[in-house]
């Protein structure tokens, strides 16, 4: 089973940019559909932010459409989430999820904090 590790989170000012990475090991990450979720402070709900299928088709939540871009590099077993024009409402723990058939794996998350 793949182990997922998120990185790239941090503190940024409103309007700033961050790029998150979700690295998988061992290989065969290309067969998984991968999604980024986020969990806002004080909430237990994880909301879908963006997803990319094994064939490269992407989807985005309305709240991030046009600001966030999800992509993947099969050679590096990594999925990225580029986040532009960040807003305070984007503050959350961002988690990576990989799915294939009935299998689902999660990373531990990376914190993104956007200051106003």
Secondary structure by P-SEA (a helix, b strand, c coil): cbbbbbcbbbbbcccbbbbbbbbbccccccccccbbbbbcccccbbbbcccccccbbbbbcccccccbbbbbbccccbbbbbbcccccccccbbbbbbbcccbbbbccbbbbbbcc
